[in-house]
Amino acid sequence: MSSYESHEEYMTRRIREEESARVPIRTYWNEMRLTQELKQAQADIKQLQQDMAYLSLTDGQNVKLEVLSASDE
């Protein structure tokens, strides 16, 4: 009996090894993307809270609200 593995067994083993090596990298990038999205959502919530506080302070007054586009900032 030969001690060599068949080509099919070798390829199956290599694919498994490569996939297990890629999982941590994929997980890292997913976590980085989600962290960035979370930070952006938190910043958006903070801005909304500030806007609502401003509106509640000026309730009943004629206030001109200007909306800035992303290119204006």
Protein Blocks (a to p, Z undefined) as FASTA:
>chain_A
ZZbdcfklmmmmmmmmmmmmmmmmmmmmmmmmmmmmmmmmmmmmmmmmmmmmmmmmmgoi
acddddddfklZZ
